[in-house]
Amino acid sequence: MQLDINQLLVRNPQIIKDNTLVVYPPVDRTLAKELKSGSCTLQSNDSRNYDFYQQQGLTSYFGLPEDFNTTNKPDNILLYWPKSKPFALSTLHWLANQIDAPTDIWVLAANDAGGKSLNKPLSTVADQVSKVDMARKCSLWFGKLLPTDNYQWQQDMLSFTYEDLNLATYPGVFNSGKLDVGTRLLLENLTLPKSGKLLDLGCGSGVIGLTCKARQPELDVSLCDIDAMALASSQYNSEQLNLDVTIFPSDGLAAAEKYQLIISNPPFHQGKDTDYQFAETLFSEAAKHLLPAGELWIVANRHLAYEQWAGQHCRQTEVIVQAQGFKVLRCTY
C-alpha cells in the first residue's frame, strides 16, 4: 500500500535519482523499493521508520542529524516536512549546511501541516521556490537549496529550569523549551523508592527520569523514546547535569528489562485525532515489564477514561490528584 503523500512521487518520477538524500520518510513498502533502486540515503527521526528501512537494506541513519561525509554530498534532496514547524525550519538549515553548491530540494508536505504555504520558509534557504503539484490533501514543492556554513543543532535548542536542573530541548521535542502542566503535576505528586530500577517511558527532554535521578541518586534510571531528537535532548541533559542514566530508543515497552517503577506522560494525539493506542497498550503490557509489586505512574488529561482501562489489567488503580485539567494515576500490578 502506498501512502497518499507518495502519490505525488508517482506523478513526479524525476525526484528519485542516484545519491538522493531522503529525510524523515514514512514507512511505505512501495517507496522502499523505489529508494532502493535509486541507491538513496535516508535520515530517520522515528526509530520505527529507521528499523523498517534498515530491514529493507537501505543505507539509513537515526539520531541527531550530523554532518555528512564531505565526499558524499547528495545530488538532490527529498524532505518529508515534519509536523513541528521549528523542527522543519531547523532541518532546512541543517540541510543547507550539508552542501557545497546549489542543490535541488523537493519537499512533500500534508496540507494540514502547512503544505499549502511553504514558499516563505523555503525561501529562507532556497531560490526558485515553487509549488509543483498537489494531490490527496498534500503538496509538492521545489527549490534550489543554497549552501550555508556553521549551522549546529544546538543553536536552536530551548532551555528551561525545574528544581535547579537546567534542561534544554532540541527542536521538535514535546513542549520544547518549557515544562508542561501535566508533567509538573506528575513530578509534584510522585512517590519514589530509595533504590531500584525506574523507566521514564517517552522521555522527551528527560525531565522526569533526570529529576528522579537527582532526587534519589541510588535509583537505576533508564529513559527511552521513539523520537531521535528527544533521545538526543535527554543525552545532552544527562551529560550537562552529570547524571548517570541509561538512554535508548524504544517503541513503547519493547525492552526486555523489568522495573520497579515505570513513569510516563503518554501521548494521546496523532495529528489532529485522539489516539488511545499507546495508553491502552501500556496498561495491558506493563505487567510484563514490572517487578513484583511494581507500579506504573502516568499523567493524563482529566477527561480520558484511563482509570477504567487500567482497571482491566492491574490489581489496583488510584487517582493521586486531579488539577488543572489533568490527573495522576498510580497503577499497581
C-alpha positions in Angstrom: 0.0 0.0 0.0 1.3 3.4 -0.9 0.6 6.4 1.4 -1.4 9.3 0.0 1.6 11.7 0.2 3.7 9.4 -2.0 1.2 9.5 -4.8 2.9 12.8 -5.7 6.2 10.8 -6.2 4.5 8.5 -8.7 3.4 11.6 -10.7 6.9 13.1 -10.5 9.4 10.3 -11.1 12.2 12.8 -11.7 12.6 13.3 -8.0 14.3 9.9 -7.1 17.8 9.7 -8.5 21.0 8.0 -7.6 22.5 9.6 -4.5 19.3 11.2 -3.3 19.1 12.1 0.4 15.6 11.3 1.7 14.9 12.9 5.0 12.2 11.6 7.5 10.5 9.2 5.1 7.3 7.5 6.5 7.0 3.7 6.4 5.9 2.7 2.9 6.9 -0.6 1.1 6.4 0.8 -2.4 8.6 3.8 -1.5 11.2 1.5 -0.1 11.5 -0.4 -3.4 11.9 2.9 -5.3 14.5 4.3 -2.9 16.5 1.0 -3.0 16.6 1.1 -6.8 17.9 4.7 -6.6 20.7 3.9 -4.1 19.3 6.6 -1.8 20.5 7.5 1.7 17.9 8.0 4.4 17.8 10.1 7.6 15.1 9.0 10.1 13.8 10.7 13.2 11.4 7.8 14.2 13.0 4.6 15.4 10.2 2.5 13.9 10.8 4.0 10.4 14.5 3.6 10.8 14.1 -0.1 11.7 11.8 -0.6 8.7 14.2 0.8 6.1 17.2 -0.9 7.7 15.4 -4.2 7.2 14.8 -3.2 3.6 18.6 -3.0 3.1 18.7 0.8 2.6 21.5 3.0 4.0 19.8 4.7 6.9 20.7 6.9 9.8 18.9 7.5 13.1 19.7 10.0 15.8 20.6 13.7 15.9 21.3 14.5 12.2 25.1 15.2 12.0 27.3 16.4 9.2 27.6 14.0 6.3 31.0 13.0 4.9 32.3 15.8 2.6 32.9 13.2 -0.1 29.3 12.0 -0.2 27.2 15.2 -0.8 23.7 14.4 -2.0 22.9 15.2 -5.7 19.4 16.1 -4.7 17.2 16.0 -1.5 13.7 14.9 -0.7 12.3 16.2 2.6 9.1 15.0 4.2 8.0 18.1 6.0 7.7 17.5 9.8 4.6 18.4 11.7 6.7 20.6 14.0 7.5 23.8 12.2 10.5 24.7 14.4 11.9 21.2 13.7 11.2 21.6 10.0 13.0 25.0 9.8 16.0 23.7 11.7 16.1 20.7 9.3 16.2 23.1 6.3 19.2 25.0 7.9 21.0 21.7 8.6 20.5 20.5 5.0 21.8 23.8 3.7 24.9 23.2 5.8 25.5 19.8 4.1 26.0 21.0 0.6 28.8 22.9 -1.3 26.8 24.1 -4.2 23.1 24.9 -5.0 21.2 21.6 -4.8 17.7 20.6 -5.8 15.4 20.1 -2.9 11.9 18.6 -3.1 9.5 18.9 -0.2 6.5 16.8 0.4 4.0 18.1 3.0 0.5 17.4 4.2 -1.7 20.5 3.7 -2.8 20.4 7.4 0.9 20.6 8.3 1.4 23.8 6.3 1.9 22.2 2.9 -0.1 24.8 1.1 2.2 27.7 2.0 5.8 26.5 2.2 7.1 29.3 -0.1 8.0 31.5 2.9 10.0 29.0 5.0 11.7 27.5 1.9 12.7 30.9 0.6 14.8 31.5 3.7 17.3 28.9 2.4 16.5 28.3 -1.3 16.0 30.1 -4.6 13.5 29.2 -7.4 10.9 28.1 -4.9 7.6 26.9 -6.5 4.7 24.6 -5.8 5.0 21.7 -8.3 1.9 19.6 -7.6 -1.0 18.9 -5.3 -3.0 15.7 -4.6 -4.7 13.9 -1.7 -4.5 16.9 0.6 -0.7 17.0 0.1 1.6 19.4 -1.7 4.9 19.0 -3.5 7.4 22.0 -3.6 10.7 22.5 -5.3 13.6 24.8 -4.6 17.3 25.3 -5.3 18.9 24.9 -1.8 21.8 27.3 -1.2 24.8 26.3 0.8 25.4 27.8 4.2 28.2 27.4 6.8 28.5 26.6 10.5 24.9 25.6 11.4 24.7 23.4 14.5 21.5 22.0 16.0 22.5 23.3 19.4 21.8 26.9 18.4 18.1 26.1 18.1 17.8 24.4 21.5 15.4 25.9 24.0 16.0 25.8 27.8 14.0 25.7 31.0 14.7 25.0 34.7 13.0 22.7 37.1 14.1 22.0 40.7 17.5 23.7 39.9 18.0 21.4 36.9 18.8 23.3 33.8 17.4 21.4 30.8 17.4 22.0 27.1 15.5 20.6 24.2 16.2 20.2 20.6 13.5 21.5 18.1 10.5 19.2 17.6 10.6 17.7 21.1 7.3 17.7 23.1 6.8 21.1 24.8 10.2 22.2 23.7 11.7 24.8 26.0 9.2 24.5 28.8 7.8 22.1 31.4 4.2 21.2 30.5 1.5 21.3 33.2 0.8 17.6 33.2 4.5 16.6 33.7 4.8 19.2 36.5 1.7 17.8 38.3 3.1 14.3 38.0 6.5 15.3 39.4 5.0 17.2 42.2 3.0 14.2 43.4 5.3 11.3 42.6 6.5 9.0 45.3 9.9 7.4 44.7 11.6 4.4 46.3 15.1 5.0 47.6 16.5 2.4 45.2 15.5 0.1 42.4 15.0 0.3 38.6 13.0 3.1 37.1 11.9 3.7 33.5 11.0 7.1 32.0 8.9 6.0 29.1 8.5 8.5 26.2 11.2 10.6 27.9 11.2 13.7 25.7 13.7 16.1 27.2 14.4 13.6 30.0 12.9 15.8 32.7 11.0 13.0 34.5 13.9 10.5 34.6 16.6 13.1 35.3 14.5 14.7 38.1 14.0 11.2 39.7 17.8 10.5 39.5 18.6 13.9 41.0 16.1 13.3 43.9 17.2 9.7 44.5 20.7 9.1 43.2 20.6 5.4 44.2 17.9 4.7 41.6 18.9 2.9 38.5 17.2 5.1 35.9 16.5 4.4 32.2 15.0 6.7 29.7 13.5 5.7 26.3 11.7 7.3 23.4 10.9 6.6 19.8 12.0 10.1 18.7 15.6 10.8 17.8 15.6 14.5 18.9 14.0 13.5 22.3 16.8 10.9 22.8 19.4 13.5 21.8 17.9 16.0 24.2 17.9 13.5 27.1 21.5 12.6 26.3 22.6 16.2 26.2 20.9 17.0 29.5 22.2 13.9 31.3 25.8 14.9 30.3 25.3 18.6 31.3 23.9 17.6 34.6 26.4 14.8 35.2 23.5 12.4 36.0 24.3 8.7 35.1 21.3 7.2 33.4 20.7 4.8 30.5 19.1 6.2 27.4 17.9 4.0 24.5 15.3 4.1 21.6 12.2 2.1 22.1 8.7 1.8 20.5 6.8 1.7 23.8 7.6 -1.1 26.2 9.8 -3.1 23.7 12.7 -3.7 26.0 13.0 -7.0 27.9 14.1 -5.3 31.2 11.8 -5.3 34.3 11.4 -2.2 36.5 10.1 -1.3 39.9 8.6 1.8 38.5 7.5 2.9 35.1 6.6 6.6 34.7 5.1 8.2 31.6 3.3 11.2 30.2 1.8 9.2 27.3 0.8 10.9 24.0 -2.8 10.9 23.2 -2.8 12.8 19.9 -1.9 11.6 16.4 -2.1 14.7 14.2 -5.5 16.3 14.9 -7.1 13.0 16.1 -7.2 11.4 19.5 -5.1 8.3 19.7 -5.6 5.9 22.6 -3.4 3.1 21.4 -0.3 4.0 23.3 -2.0 4.1 26.6 -4.1 1.0 26.0 -1.0 -1.0 25.1 0.8 0.5 28.1 -1.8 -0.7 30.6 -2.0 -4.2 29.1 1.8 -4.7 28.7 3.1 -3.1 31.8 2.8 -6.2 34.0 5.4 -7.9 31.8 7.9 -5.2 32.5 7.3 -4.6 36.2 8.9 -6.4 39.1 6.6 -7.9 41.8 4.5 -5.1 43.3 5.8 -2.8 40.6 4.0 0.4 39.8 3.0 2.4 36.7 2.6 6.1 37.2 1.1 8.2 34.4 -0.4 11.6 33.9 -3.4 12.1 31.6 -6.0 14.7 30.6 -8.7 14.6 33.1 -11.5 13.6 30.6 -9.7 10.4 29.4 -11.1 7.2 31.0 -7.7 5.8 31.8 -8.5 4.5 35.2 -11.3 2.3 33.7 -8.9 0.9 31.1 -6.1 0.4 33.7 -8.6 -1.4 36.0 -8.9 -4.2 33.4 -5.3 -5.1 33.7 -3.9 -4.0 37.1 -4.6 -5.0 40.7 -5.3 -1.5 41.9 -5.7 1.9 40.3 -5.5 5.1 42.3 -6.1 8.7 41.2 -3.5 10.5 43.2 -4.5 14.0 42.2 -6.7 15.9 39.8 -5.9 19.6 39.0 -5.5 22.0 36.0 -7.3 19.6 33.6 -5.0 16.7 34.4 -4.9 13.6 36.7 -2.1 11.5 38.0 -2.7 7.7 38.2 -0.8 5.1 40.2 -1.4 1.5 38.9 -0.2 -1.4 41.0 0.3 -4.8 39.3 
